[in-house]
């Protein structure tokens, strides 16, 4: 009962402190209008599930999707946070249930030249929609972004479909991926913690390898779409994937991710040569085995928060010094300065649950996005003006530290 009263007090304080802050997910600053659509190419657990952000034609519908698309995701967040599902569902739905993503849902793809591609990997306990501010900014600047929803047990929740008529004995058998939507039923997968007493590294290492394979599978799916191969989307949407034929520049592909997604970036770079570079946001290096570092031959940018990093984690990043590695730290940031929660939470609740740092979250994400764009231009050979932000990649500018703020045993400053 005390916990319920505490949550009610938090909700009241959060709502009361948010009125003058205009809470909401920031839109893209680039020249392109951004559309988004969900794609599940196979209804089974073996298929890819992602949200696609892309430059679009204005549809006139002015329809924007809900940020949290299903209440089951609240259940997953409750499991991840180890709180009561019903209580968290009601509380988070009250706080965040009305927010929408500032992108046009199911809008027509803008076929205008070739777009570079970014595959995005979410963090532990997250899912495909929680980094929409970053993905929308990239799409507004002329990228196609595929935000993967991982099915390794690290997402707070995700789902696939089963046939409604499938019997118990048939579960697990391969079936046609192109069944009509009305013949399918959702099968939810919730966050899977490692068992008490179980060593965490082997558990997370298996997950990071699956995550990398899911990112590579998403790349292959987008490659097929670019070739004009037919794609079956489980969801009954109007989006015409044939308009994307020959519109992706598959010589200019990057991978990006936050936290566990940062480790996924590194593992993916070690496995798939088509990724030209990577951007790791506050990477959690723990899941990676020692052997993976020597296999990474592509440039990588680490963008760290001031409050999340520690010596062992940064020293693992330093093991990639043999490649074109850059590292910067954004002052006043916390680990949750990268997901969308930081823009949707009032000061009181944001500080209480470390969803906000002491820096304005819009300033922090602007630094991160500009540094990412400059790095992508440098290593993908883009003909843009993102090089105006090159100093950020070198740690020059307000609110930014070159390397790390962590004192390392052999070096005061990691360049």
C-alpha positions in Angstrom: 0.0 0.0 0.0 2.9 2.3 0.8 4.4 1.6 -2.7 1.0 2.4 -4.3 0.8 5.7 -2.5 4.4 6.5 -3.4 3.7 5.9 -7.1 0.6 8.1 -7.0 2.6 10.8 -5.4 5.3 10.4 -8.1 2.7 10.6 -10.9 1.2 13.8 -9.3 4.6 15.4 -8.9 5.7 14.4 -12.4 2.6 15.8 -14.1 2.8 18.9 -12.0 6.4 19.5 -13.0 6.0 18.9 -16.7 3.6 21.6 -17.7 6.2 24.2 -18.5 8.7 21.8 -20.2 6.5 20.9 -23.2 7.3 17.2 -22.9 7.4 15.2 -26.1 9.7 13.4 -28.5 11.6 15.9 -30.6 11.1 15.8 -34.4 13.8 15.5 -37.0 15.8 18.6 -37.8 16.8 17.5 -41.3 15.2 18.5 -44.7 13.1 15.3 -45.0 9.6 14.5 -43.7 9.9 11.2 -41.8 7.6 8.2 -42.1 7.6 5.0 -40.1 6.1 1.6 -40.5 6.5 -1.8 -38.8 7.7 -4.8 -40.7 7.5 -8.4 -39.7 8.5 -10.5 -42.7 7.7 -13.9 -41.2 5.1 -14.4 -38.6 7.2 -17.1 -36.8 9.9 -16.4 -34.2 12.5 -17.0 -36.9 11.5 -13.8 -38.8 12.7 -10.3 -38.6 10.7 -7.7 -36.6 11.6 -4.0 -37.0 10.4 -0.5 -37.2 11.5 1.3 -40.4 12.1 5.1 -40.4 12.5 6.7 -43.8 12.2 9.9 -45.8 8.6 10.0 -46.9 6.1 11.8 -49.1 3.6 13.8 -47.1 0.5 11.6 -47.1 -2.0 14.2 -45.8 -3.3 11.8 -43.2 -1.3 13.4 -40.4 -1.4 10.1 -38.5 1.3 9.5 -35.9 1.6 6.1 -34.1 1.5 5.7 -30.3 4.9 5.7 -28.8 4.1 2.5 -26.7 2.1 0.6 -29.2 0.6 -2.1 -26.9 0.0 -2.4 -23.2 1.9 -5.7 -23.1 5.0 -3.6 -23.3 4.1 -2.1 -20.0 3.9 -5.7 -18.6 7.4 -6.3 -20.0 8.8 -3.2 -18.4 7.2 -4.3 -15.1 9.0 -7.6 -15.3 12.2 -5.9 -16.2 11.9 -3.5 -13.2 10.6 -6.4 -11.0 7.4 -4.5 -10.1 3.7 -5.5 -10.1 2.4 -5.7 -13.7 -1.0 -4.2 -13.1 0.4 -1.3 -11.1 3.1 -0.5 -13.6 0.7 -0.8 -16.5 -1.7 1.7 -14.9 1.1 4.1 -13.8 3.1 4.1 -17.1 0.0 4.2 -19.2 -1.1 7.3 -17.3 2.4 8.9 -17.7 3.2 7.9 -21.2 0.2 6.3 -22.8 -0.9 9.4 -24.8 2.5 10.2 -26.4 2.9 9.8 -30.1 6.0 9.4 -32.3 6.5 12.5 -34.5 6.6 10.6 -37.8 3.9 9.9 -40.4 2.6 6.4 -39.9 2.5 4.2 -43.1 3.3 7.2 -45.3 4.6 6.6 -48.9 8.3 6.1 -49.3 10.1 9.1 -51.0 12.0 7.6 -53.9 14.6 10.2 -54.5 18.1 8.8 -55.1 19.9 6.4 -52.9 19.8 6.5 -49.1 22.4 5.1 -46.7 21.1 2.5 -44.3 21.5 2.3 -40.5 20.5 -0.8 -38.5 19.7 0.2 -34.9 19.9 -2.2 -31.8 18.0 -1.4 -28.6 19.3 -1.8 -25.1 18.5 -4.3 -22.3 14.8 -4.1 -21.3 13.9 -1.8 -24.3 12.1 -2.5 -27.6 11.9 -1.1 -31.1 10.1 2.2 -30.4 12.1 3.6 -27.5 14.8 5.3 -29.5 12.5 7.1 -32.0 14.1 10.6 -31.4 17.5 9.3 -32.7 16.0 7.2 -35.5 13.8 10.1 -36.7 16.7 12.5 -36.7 18.7 10.2 -38.9 15.8 9.6 -41.3 15.2 13.4 -41.5 18.8 13.7 -42.6 18.4 11.2 -45.4 19.0 7.8 -43.9 16.7 4.7 -43.9 16.8 3.3 -40.3 15.8 -0.2 -39.3 15.2 -0.4 -35.5 15.3 -4.1 -34.7 13.2 -5.6 -31.9 15.3 -8.4 -30.5 13.9 -11.8 -29.6 16.8 -13.1 -27.5 15.0 -12.3 -24.2 16.7 -9.0 -23.7 13.7 -6.9 -24.8 11.2 -6.1 -22.1 8.6 -7.6 -24.4 8.2 -8.6 -28.0 5.9 -10.9 -30.0 5.5 -13.1 -33.0 2.5 -15.0 -34.3 1.1 -18.5 -34.3 -1.7 -19.9 -36.4 -5.0 -19.8 -34.6 -5.8 -23.4 -35.6 -2.4 -24.8 -34.7 -2.6 -27.8 -32.4 -0.2 -28.4 -29.5 1.6 -31.1 -31.5 2.2 -28.8 -34.4 3.8 -26.0 -32.4 7.3 -25.3 -33.6 6.8 -26.8 -37.0 7.7 -24.6 -40.0 4.7 -23.1 -41.7 4.0 -20.6 -44.5 5.1 -17.1 -43.5 2.3 -15.6 -45.7 -0.8 -16.6 -43.8 -3.6 -14.0 -43.7 -3.5 -11.8 -40.7 -6.9 -12.9 -39.4 -5.6 -16.5 -39.2 -2.8 -15.5 -36.7 -2.7 -14.9 -33.0 0.0 -13.0 -31.0 2.5 -14.9 -28.9 4.3 -12.7 -26.4 7.8 -13.1 -25.2 8.7 -11.2 -22.0 12.1 -10.2 -20.6 14.2 -13.2 -19.5 16.5 -12.5 -16.6 19.5 -14.8 -15.9 18.7 -17.3 -13.2 19.9 -16.7 -9.6 23.2 -18.5 -9.1 23.7 -18.7 -12.9 26.9 -17.1 -14.3 25.8 -14.0 -16.2 28.5 -13.9 -18.9 27.6 -17.1 -20.8 23.9 -16.1 -20.7 24.6 -12.6 -22.1 27.2 -13.8 -24.6 24.6 -16.1 -26.2 22.2 -13.2 -26.3 24.6 -10.8 -27.9 25.4 -13.3 -30.7 21.7 -13.8 -31.4 21.2 -10.0 -31.4 24.0 -9.6 -34.0 22.5 -12.3 -36.2 19.1 -10.5 -36.0 20.8 -7.3 -37.1 22.5 -9.0 -40.0 19.1 -10.7 -40.9 17.5 -7.3 -41.0 20.3 -6.1 -43.3 19.7 -9.0 -45.6 15.9 -8.3 -45.6 16.5 -4.7 -46.6 19.0 -5.9 -49.2 16.2 -8.1 -50.7 13.8 -5.2 -50.7 16.4 -3.0 -52.5 16.7 -5.7 -55.1 13.0 -5.6 -55.7 12.3 -9.1 -54.2 8.7 -9.4 -52.9 8.3 -9.0 -49.2 5.4 -10.2 -47.1 4.6 -7.9 -44.2 2.5 -9.7 -41.6 0.8 -6.4 -40.7 -2.0 -5.3 -43.0 -0.6 -1.9 -43.9 -0.6 0.0 -47.2 3.1 0.7 -47.4 4.5 -0.2 -50.8 7.9 -1.8 -50.4 8.4 -2.0 -54.2 9.0 1.8 -54.1 12.2 1.1 -52.2 13.8 -0.8 -55.1 17.2 0.5 -55.9 16.8 3.3 -53.3 19.2 2.0 -50.7 23.0 2.6 -51.0 24.2 -0.7 -49.7 27.8 0.4 -50.0 27.0 2.9 -47.2 25.6 0.8 -44.3 26.2 1.4 -40.6 25.1 -0.2 -37.4 24.2 1.7 -34.2 23.0 0.8 -30.8 22.7 1.7 -27.1 24.0 -0.2 -24.1 23.5 -3.9 -24.8 22.9 -2.6 -28.3 26.4 -1.1 -28.2 27.9 -4.5 -27.6 25.7 -5.8 -30.4 27.3 -3.1 -32.7 30.7 -4.5 -32.0 29.7 -8.2 -32.4 27.9 -7.3 -35.7 31.0 -5.5 -37.0 33.0 -8.6 -36.3 30.6 -10.8 -38.3 29.4 -8.8 -41.3 31.7 -6.9 -43.6 28.9 -5.0 -45.2 28.7 -2.7 -42.1 31.0 0.1 -43.0 31.2 1.5 -39.4 29.5 1.5 -36.1 28.2 4.0 -33.4 28.0 2.6 -29.9 26.0 4.8 -27.4 27.1 4.1 -23.8 28.1 0.6 -24.7 27.9 -2.2 -22.2 30.9 -4.3 -23.1 30.4 -7.2 -20.7 28.7 -9.6 -23.0 31.6 -9.7 -25.5 34.2 -12.5 -25.4 37.9 -11.6 -25.8 38.2 -13.1 -29.2 35.7 -10.7 -30.8 38.0 -7.6 -30.6 40.6 -8.8 -33.1 37.8 -9.5 -35.6 36.6 -5.9 -35.7 38.2 -4.1 -38.6 35.8 -1.2 -39.1 35.8 2.3 -37.6 33.7 2.8 -34.4 32.6 5.8 -32.4 31.8 5.4 -28.7 29.5 8.1 -27.3 29.5 7.8 -23.6 27.4 9.3 -20.8 29.2 10.9 -17.8 27.5 8.7 -15.2 27.4 5.1 -16.6 31.0 4.2 -17.4 33.6 2.5 -15.3 37.3 1.5 -15.7 36.8 -2.1 -16.8 34.2 -1.1 -19.4 36.3 1.7 -20.9 39.4 -0.5 -21.0 37.5 -3.0 -23.2 36.6 -0.1 -25.6 40.4 0.8 -25.6 41.1 -2.7 -26.9 39.8 -1.5 -30.2 42.6 1.1 -30.5 44.0 -0.8 -33.5 41.2 0.4 -35.7 39.9 4.0 -36.3 38.2 4.3 -32.9 36.9 7.5 -31.5 35.4 8.1 -28.0 33.7 11.1 -26.5 31.7 11.7 -23.3 28.8 14.1 -23.0 28.9 16.0 -19.8 25.9 16.0 -17.5 24.4 12.8 -19.0 23.2 9.5 -17.6 22.7 6.1 -19.2 19.1 6.9 -20.0 19.9 10.1 -21.8 19.7 8.3 -25.1 16.2 6.6 -25.0 13.0 8.6 -25.4 12.0 8.4 -21.8 14.3 11.4 -21.1 12.1 13.7 -23.2 8.8 12.5 -21.8 9.5 12.6 -18.1 9.2 15.7 -15.8 12.2 16.8 -13.8 11.2 15.2 -10.5 10.6 11.7 -11.8 13.4 12.0 -14.4 16.0 12.7 -11.7 14.5 10.2 -9.2 14.7 7.3 -11.7 17.9 8.6 -13.5 16.0 9.2 -16.7 17.5 12.6 -17.0 20.9 14.1 -16.3 21.7 17.6 -15.3 22.1 18.7 -18.9 19.0 19.6 -21.0 18.2 16.3 -22.8 17.6 18.1 -26.1 21.1 19.5 -26.0 22.6 16.1 -25.1 20.8 14.3 -27.9 21.7 17.0 -30.4 25.4 16.6 -29.6 25.1 12.8 -29.9 23.2 13.0 -33.2 25.6 15.6 -34.8 28.7 13.6 -33.7 27.1 10.4 -35.1 26.3 12.1 -38.5 29.8 13.6 -38.8 31.3 10.1 -38.1 29.0 8.4 -40.6 29.9 10.9 -43.3 33.6 10.5 -42.6 33.5 6.7 -42.9 30.7 6.0 -45.3 31.8 8.6 -47.8 28.6 10.7 -47.7 28.3 13.8 -49.8 26.6 15.9 -47.1 27.5 18.8 -44.9 27.7 16.7 -41.7 31.5 17.4 -41.6 30.6 20.7 -40.1 30.3 18.7 -36.8 33.7 17.0 -37.1 35.1 18.8 -34.0 32.5 17.0 -31.9 33.9 13.6 -33.0 37.3 14.8 -31.7 35.7 15.9 -28.4 35.8 19.6 -29.1 32.9 21.8 -28.0 30.7 22.7 -25.1 29.4 19.9 -22.9 31.8 17.4 -24.4 34.9 15.6 -23.2 37.4 14.0 -25.5 37.7 10.3 -24.6 36.4 9.5 -21.1 35.9 11.2 -17.8 37.0 8.0 -16.1 40.6 7.9 -14.6 42.3 4.9 -16.2 45.3 3.1 -14.7 47.7 3.9 -17.6 46.2 7.1 -19.0 44.5 10.1 -17.6 42.8 10.9 -20.9 41.7 8.3 -23.5 41.9 9.8 -27.0 
